[in-house]
Amino acid sequence: MLREPFSVSGIHVEPQRNLLLRYGKEIPLEPRIMDVLTTLAASQGEVLTRDQIIEAVWNVDHGGDESLSRAVSILRKAFRDLGIDSSLIETIPKRGYRLVAGIDRDEVDNRSVISPSTNTPTRSSEPPFWRRMPVILAVALILVVVATISTIEGADKRSSTSVIGQQDPVLAVLPFDALSNEAEDAYFARGIAEELLTAFSTVADIGVIARTSSFSVGADEGDPGRIGERLGASHLLAGTVQQAGNSVRVTVSLTETESGLQVWSDTYQDDASDIFAMQNEIVRQIAQSLEIRLGVGRYAGVSTASSVDPVAHEFYLQGLDHFGNRMRVNGAYHAAEQAYRSAVEYDPGFGEAWVGIALVGISGVGGPLARDREAFMAETRIAIDRALELQPDSPTLNSSLVIWHLSQDIDLDKARLHLARAQDAAPRSVITLYAEAAYYSYSGDVEQANSAYKRSLALDPLNLSGQMVYSIFLSQVGRHEEASDFFETCAEANCLQEGFLAFGMTAAILSGDDARMADWQQRYEPFEASWKQAPASSIPRLTQVMPAWVSIALDRPEKDDQISELIAILQDDPITDTFGLWAPALAEYIPEDLFFDLMELAHARGDLIGGNFALSSLYDTNPYPDWVLSHPRYRALWTDPGLASLEAARLSNAWTTSLPTGRADGQ
């Protein structure tokens, strides 16, 4: 651990004063965070394990992991604020950290004249300068975008007030158009736009409309004002891509939506035999310039061109398209998974493709892909581990892992850790806000969850899946009228597939409104009947439980027969998918031992409160009966550390619903 002043990558470090200095700018650090930096600096570029750093700084055997992660995040942010690449501290997967640049111990107090160090990390894969000239021009043009939207007066603030502050512009990146009929050009054009969107989403003081919404419209669908009104955007970024042989031409323009004026546009061209390598280089240079020159953001897009097989990249872009359409197109989940897996077959080290596979697994639990539950979960955990190894700081991955650890592992500590990492990387990203909403809804802070959902949807207004997730939340916490608005509107417009009618029927049942249930019964029953004609591989296992559960709620004549049939199925094939949704109602009909066997298995599998509507059992809309709450096996289940932590969090927010009798009141 160093105590004397030193410099690293142009930053003057004064450990005794706990200060970082560059070009006259000072950033104070907490003593422990300075200790982490000086410990890494003293290692002279060698890798230090997490345990070594924790022992040196905190001198504890356990419990320092979260503190170390926080310290590294704060240091990286401080480097960005000083205009230095945050990758100065390199994460070595499954090992630890190292300080990439060497240090200078000249101890000269040159804080006002320090120039960037020649030790600043560079990428050996960079092409020669003459090859990069068109891309560098593109970087400068993108910087003009940031400067322009930050200074234009009178920008439209229709939706930014409640989300990111009244003075902040809101940018929508529209899907770029390919000026050819080649399929690969179409993927490339959309990929350029999506990677720019990802890069801009980490820029301070700029709100960015999510892909699911901005890619739902095109520049030719109407005037800028109409598009801006639909998206709640003050500015639109659009572009075209044209390929002719080895030459690629990209035109980008920025339009102010209220006036309809194009405030900036330019065209650049590059010669590249690999269209995907060019895309990677453009996005990397844009994100790096945003970080170094403006001191904000960091790259969260695809890997650098040198490390990604171009065929793998094409499959990855196909996976992005399919995953983005997962609630609009039947079979999109499967198509996305296949595309991502094809990507990693060509390039096993393609981190973003592994993130994609992990996201399919995390979001597909309870769906048709998960019919073989054990195999599906095992493959998902493998994908998560591989994605974390390759992309540990991905805000998309960390946000998704918040929901995974809440529902599957019931581990609030891990969920909170991943939420902190996502917030550090992209605090205003829509997926980060969704994760924040999930965390608060599980812990019982309804108002905080509601606020996070509203902020996310303000930046993702056309995302039907997001609206449905929010409506499920409203339904679970008893705000049935608000939830009903979306389900009714979506049903009339036939806006979603992949089982939407089952979601609407469930929301109607949880409302307890007889008229609403009768209306949805007419829509739902033909859908239920269609399951009998569909191949088993195309429908989720929950379809074997849902008819009996719906019949109990609606008191259908076939109820008794369906319950008897279900009990026989459960005895031979224990189904636990979305257990927290249907178990409270079926508890009165399933034999007691079988019921608690299923409940314990559901907890072991991560199904107890995992899946759509499953959290309803912890709110007043769908509580377990009193005899379950007082049963010894139920009380014993809640001694599990994860459930005990969940119980404490919910009690702190005044929720006692479905907590074990005699524990919720402190006895």
N, C-alpha and C positions, 0 to 999 in steps of 0.2 A: 504494500500500500504506500503510494508516494505522498509526501508531505510538502515538497518543494514545488514551486511553480514550474509548469512545462507547457508546451504547445503541441497540439495534434490537429492535423488537417486545417491549419489556419485558425484554430480556436486556442486562445490563451486560457489556461486553467490555473486557478489559484486555490489550492485545496484549503489553506488556512482561512481564507475568506469565504469559502463555499461559493465561488463565482466562476462563470464562464464569460469570456469577453471576446468580441470580434467587431472590428470596425467601429469601436466606440459604444457598441451595444452590450449591455450587461444582463446576464440571466442568473439570478440567485438559485442555489440548489439546497435542498434539505441535506443535513450532514450525512445521513446514511446513503443518500443517492450519490453524493460526491464520493463517498467511500467505495461504492460500486465502481465508479469510473476510475478512481485511482488504483483500485485492485486490478482491474482489467489492464490499465496502462502499465502497471508494474510487471505484468506477465510477458511483456515484449512480443505481443502477437500470438502467444501460445494459447491454446484452448483451455479454459477453466470450466470445470463441471459446475453445475448449479450448486451441488453440495459444497464444493470448495469456496465458492463466492459467499454462500450463506454462512458458512463457518467463519470466514474471515471478517464479514461485516456484522452479522447478527450474533454469531457464536451460539447458535441453537442447533439441536439435533433434528428438529422437525418444526414445521409451521412457518418456515420462511419462504416457501415457494411463491405465494401470492405477493409478498412484499418485494421479492426479487423481480417478478414479472412487472409489477408496477414501476419499480425503479428503472428497469430497462426501457419501458414505454415512455417515462418522463424524460429520460436522457435522449431518446430518439426524437421526441418532440422538441426538446431544447436545441438539438442539432439542426432540425428543420427551421426553427425560428431564427437561427443564426445563418441560414442559407447553406447548410452543409448536408450532404446525403446521409439520411438516417441509417443507411446500411453500414455506416462506420462501425457500429456494433453488429457483428454477424452472429446469427443464431445457427449453431451447429446441431441439427436434429438429433435427439436422444443423447446428446453429450453436454452441451453447455453454450458458452459464448466466448467470443474473442474480439479484441479491438483490432480492426483490420489495418489501420495506419500506424506507422511508427511515431515515436514522440521525440520532441526536441527539448532538451533541458538547458537551453541557453539562459533561461531565467531573466531575459530582458523584458522590462515592462513596456511593451510596444503595443499596448491595447488599442491605441487609436490608429496605428499604421500597419497592423498585422495584415499580410497578404495571404491569399489561399496557398496552402502547402502543396508542394509537389507530391506529397504522399496521399492525396485524396484518391480513394479507390477508383479504379477505372476498369473497363471490361475489355479483356483481351480480344474479344470477338468483333470489336468495332471495325468497320471497313475503312479503307483509306479516306482521307479528307475529301479528295475529289469525288469519291463515290457518295459521300454524305452531304455534299453541298445542297442538293434539292431538298433533302430532309431537314437540314438546318434552316433553310428558308421557311419550310412548313412550320417548324418550331416557332420561329419568330412570328409567323402569322397567327398561330394559336395563342401566343402571348398577347397579341393585339386583341383577340377575343376577350381574354380576361380583363385587360385594361379597359376595353371599350364598354363592356357591360357593367364594369365597376364605376364608370364615371358618367355615363349617360344620365342626364337629368330627366325627370318626369316619367321614369319607367313605370310600367303597369305593376301595381302591388296587390292585385286582386286577392291572391291566396297566400302571400308570403307573411302577412302580419302574424298569424297564429303559429307559424311553423318555424321561421328562422329570423324573425325580426323585420320590422316594417321597412327598413332601408335596404334590405338584401334583395338582389335580383334573383329571379328564378329562371333557370335555363332548361330548355327541352332539346335534347339531341334526337332529331328525327332519323329514321332509317335512311341511309344513303342509297341512291339509285345507281344501279349498274347499267351503263349505256351499251349493253350488248345482250345477247341471248344466252351467253354461256352460264351454266349453273354455278361454276366456281366463282365467276365474277359477282354473282348475286350474294353468295356467302361472304365473299371478301368485302363487298360494300357494306353489308349489315355488320360484319365484324369490325370494320373501321369505326363505324358509328358506336357500336356497343363498347368497344375499348376506350373510345374518347369519353363516353358517358361515365364509365367506371373511373377513369382518371379524374374527371371534373368533380365527381361526387365526393372527393376527399379535399376539395379546395375550400378554404375558410371563406365565409361570407357569401357563398353562392349556393343557392338551393338548386338541386338537380332533380328533374322529374324522372321517375323510375322507368326502366325499359318497358315494363308491361303496359304502361300508359303511353309513353312517347312513341313506341313502335306500333301502337294501334292506329295511328294516323299517319298520313303521308303529306308531303308538301303540296301535292296536287288535289287534296281533298277539300280545300277551301282557302280563303284568304288568311293571312297570318293572325289577324284579330280573332277570327273564329276558332282557329286552332289554339291560340293562346288562351281564349276563354274556356275551351274544353279542358285544357291541361292545367290552367292556372299558371301559365308561364309568361314572363315578361319578355323573354328572348328565345328565338328559335335558331338552332344550328343545324344546317342541312348541307348536303353535298352530293356529288356524283363521282362515279369511278368509271374509267374507260381503259380497257386494255387492248393494245395492238401489238402483237408479237411480244417482245420483251419490254415494251414501253408501257408504263402505267401513268395515267393522268388523273389527278384528284382535284376537284374544285370544291371549295368550302365557302359558305356564306353565313353571315349572322344578320338576323332580322329582328327589329324591335316590333313587338306584336301590336301595341296600341296604335302606333302611327302607320305600321305596315312598311316602314322604310328599311331598306337594306343598308345597314350601317357599316358593313365591312364584307369584302369577299376577295378571294384570290385563288389562283390555280398554280399547282406545282406538278412537276413530272419527274419520274425517275426511271432509269433503266434497271430492270431486275428480272432475272430468269425465274425467280421464286417469288410469286405474288404474296405468299403468306409471310415470307421473311421480311419483305418490305413493310407489311402491315405492322409486324412486331417492332421493327426499327422506328417507324413513325410514332407509334404509341409510346414506346420507351423514351424516345427523345422528348416528346411532349410532356410526359409525366415528370421526367428528370428536370426539364427546364422549369416547370411549375414549382418544383420543390426547391431547386438551387437558386433560381433567380427571384422567386417571390417568397420563398420561405414557408410555403404551405403545401400540404398534400404529400402523398407518396404513391408510388405505382402499385396498383392492385389488379392489373390486367393479366394478360397471358405471359408466358415465359419469353425470354429473349430468343431471337430467331435462331441463334446457334444451337440452342438446346431443344428445339422442337422440330420433329419430323413434319414436313409440310403436308403429307397425307394425313398424319395424325391430327394436324391442326384443322384440316377440312372436316374430318369427322367430328372434332370438338365443336366447330361452329354449327354443324348440323344438330348436335346434341343441344346446344343453346336454343336453337329454334324450336325443337320439339319440346324441350322442357318449358319454354315460355308459353307453349300452347296446351299445356297438360290439362287444363280445365275446360278447354274449348273443343278438343279433338279426342275422340275415343282412341285408345292405344298409344297416346303420346308419351306416357310414362315409359312404356316398353321401348318405343322408338328412341327416346332419349338415352335410356340405359344402353341400348345396343350401340348407338353412335359413340357414346363415351367409352364403352369397352373396346370398340374398334380402335379408338384413338390410343388407348394405352397398350393395345396389342402391337401397334406400330411403334409406339414410343413409351416404354414402361415408366420413364421418369417424368412424364408430362403431368406436372402437379395439378394444373387446373382441371384436367380431365378426371383425375382422381377425386377432386373436389366435386365435380359433377356427379360422379357415381355415388359419392357419399350423400349428396343432396337428394338424389332419386331414392336412396334407401331410407333416409330420414323422413322424407315426406310421403313415401309409399307404404309405410307400415299400416296394415289394415286394408290395403288395396289388393287388386288381383295379383300383383307381382309377389305378394307375401303369402300366397296360399301355403307354400311349404315354409311355415313360420321360422323354424329353427335354422334352415339353410339360408333363408333370406336375411335373418338377423346376423348370422355368422358372416355372410358376405359383406353386409353393410358395415359391421365393425372392422373388418379387414380394410375396407375402403376408407373409413374414417381414420384409422391408424396411418395408412399410407398417405392420405391427404395431409394429415397433421405433420408427418415427417417432411413432406415436400413443401407445404404451404402453411407453416404454423401461424403466420400473421394475417391470413386471409380473412377479411371482415365477413365475407359470405359464409365461409366455413364456420367461423366462430359464432356467428349469429345463429346458424342452424343448430350448432351443438348446444346452444342455450336450451332450445326446445327439446333436443334429444335427452339431455341430462335431467330436464324437468319431468318429462313424461316417461322415459324408458328406465332411467336409473334412479329417479327421484333423489337427485343429489343437488341440493340448492347451492352448495359451496362451489361445485364445478360449474354449475350454470352461471353463477355470479362471476366466476373467474373468466369464462369465455365471453360473457357480456362486457366485462371491462376491456378485454382485448379488442372486441368489435368496436366499442365506443372510442377506444384510442385510435384505431385505424380509420374509421369512417363514422363519426358520431351522428352525422345527419343523413346517412344512407338509409333508404327505406327499409332494407332488411334488418339493419341494426334497430330501427324503431319497432319493427315487428317483434324482434327478440325481447326488447324492453317490455313491450305490452304483454308478451307471454309470461315473462318472469313475474310481473306484478299480478297478473290474473291468477297464477298458481299460488302466490303467497297471500292472496286475498285483498290486495290493495286495488279495489275496483276503480276508484277515481283516477289513480295514476295509470292503470292499464287503459282506461277509456281515453285519457289524454294522449297516450302514446299511439293508440290506434288511429285517433283523429289526425295526429301529426303525420303519421305514415301515409294515410290516404290522401292528405292534402298534396303530397308529392307523388301520389300514384292514383289519381282519381278515376282512371279507366280500368283499373285492375279488378276484374270481377272476382277472381279468387280471393284477393285481399278483402274485398267487400263481404264475401261470404264468411271468411274467417272472423271478421269483425261482427257480423250478424250472429254467428254461432256464439261468440262471446256474450253479446247482448242477450241472447236467448238463455244462456246458462245462468246469467246473473239476475234474471227476472225482468229484463227490459223488453218484454215481448212485443209491444207495439212498434218500437223502433226496429227490432229484428224483422218483424213481419213485412215492413215496407220493402226491404230488399228481396226477400223470398217471393213475395207476390209479383213484384215487377219483373224479376228474372224469370219466373215461371211463365208469365204472359209472353215474354219475348223469346222464350226458349234459349236463354243466353248461355247456359252451361250444360255440359254433358257429364260423363263419368259419375253417374249416381246422384245428380243434383236433386231429383225428386225425392230420394230417400232423405236427404238433408232437410228439405222443406217439410216433409211429413214429420220428421223428428222434432223440428222447431215447433210445429203446431201441437204435437203431443205435450211437449214441455210447457207450453202456454196454458194448458188446461182449458182452453176455450172450445166448447163443443161445436160451435158454428165453424170455427177455423179448422178444427179437425175434420169435420164433415166435408168441407170444401177440398181439403188436401187429400182426403180418402179417395175422391173421384179421380184425382190426378195420379195418385200413387199406385192404386191397385192394378191397373194395366201394366205398369212398370214392374211390379212384383211378379205378375204372371209371366212376364217375358223371361224371368230368370230360369224358368223350367225348360225353355227352348235353347238357352245359351249354353255353350260349353263351360264346364266347371272351371277351366283354367282362365276364363275371362271375367269371372266375378269373384268378389272377396268372400272369405269364409263367413263374414258377418251375415251374409244373406241367409244362412241356415238358421240364424237366431232371430233375425228381425221380424219375420212373419208372426211368430208367437208373441214377441214383445209388442208389436203393433196391435195384434188381436186383443191383448190384455187391455191396452189403452182404449181401444174402440169397442170392446166387448163384442167382437164378431162371433157369429155362430160357430165357426170352426175353431174357436179358441182352445177348447179342451183337447181336441185331436192334435192340434199343432203343438201344444205343450207336451203332450205324451210323446209325440214323435221327436221333439227336441231333446227331451230327457234321455231317450234311447240313444240319440246321436252323441250327446255330451258324455255319456258313460263310456262309449267306445272311442270317441274322438274329442277330447276336451278342448273346446273352442273358448278362447279368452279374449279375442280381439275386441277392443273398446268396451271392456268389462264394466267400467264405471258408468256407462250409459244404460245398459239393459239389466244389470244385476239388481238394482234396487227394486224394480218391478217384479222380476222373476224370483226373487228371494222367497216369496210366499208360496211358490209352486214347486221349486226344485228341492229334492230331499236335502236335509240339513247337512249331512256329511259331504254329499256331492257339491253342494253350494260352497262350503268353506274350502274343500279341496280345489275347486276352480278358482276361488279368490286367492288362495295362497300361490297357486300356479300363475295366476295373472300377475301377481306382484313379482314373482321370480322372473317372468318373461318381460316385464316392463309394460304390461297392459292394464294395470289396475286403474290408472287415471290417464292412460295414453290413448290417443285417437280422437277423432272428431266427436264432440259433445261429451266425452268421457269425464271432463271436469265438472259436469253438471251435478254429479253426486256430492260434491263439496259445497254446493250452493243450495239455496232453499228450493230450487225448482225440482230437484230429483233426489231427495235424501234417502238413505237407507232406513228401513223400519227400526223401531226401538229395540226389538229383540236381537237384531244383528249388532247394534251398537254396544249392547251389554254382554254379548257372547264372549266367553274366555278366548276363543280362537281369534276373534276380531281384535280384542284388546291386546293379545299377544303380538299380532301382526304389527301393531303400531309402536311396538318397542324397537322395531328396526330403526337404525340410525337415520336413514333417509326420511322415513315417515315421521319419526319423532321431530326431525328438523322442520319438516313441512307443517306439522301440527303447531310447533312453536311460532312459526311465521304467521300462520293463519290466526292463531289466538291473539297475536300482537295486533292484528287488524280486525279483531272482534268477530271472527267467524268461528262458530262452533259446530256448524252443520256437518253431520256424519262423522264427527270425531268421537272416539270411544266414550261411552257413558262412564262417568266417574273419573275421567282424565280431563275432559274439557272444562269441568268446574273445579279442577285443582285437587280433587280427592285422591 
